[in-house]
Amino acid sequence: MRIDKFLNSVNITKRRSVAQDMISNKVVLINDVVAKSSKNVEVGSIISINYLNETKKYEVLKIPIAKSTPKSLQDEYIKEIL
């Protein structure tokens, strides 16, 4: 699954356009490499998002099949790394 779709479907971003803006501004990294919108996410990948005040890291546990997942099931797909 493409990184922009993944960020949206697991509720890290509210809209896919927000994910695309973050990617175009080079604040999203996959395994410490700056991501492009077309980059595919795989199970075990580490996604880093550099916000203004902090960096959040997520490990991909599972790739969603549906376009969107309920926020209550987010823990099945990603795990935040401290």
Secondary structure, DSSP 4 states (H G I P E B T S, - for coil): -BHHHHHHHTTSSSSHHHHHHHHHTT-EEETTEE--TTPBP-TT-EEEEE-SS-EEEEEE----SSS---GGGHHHHEEEE-
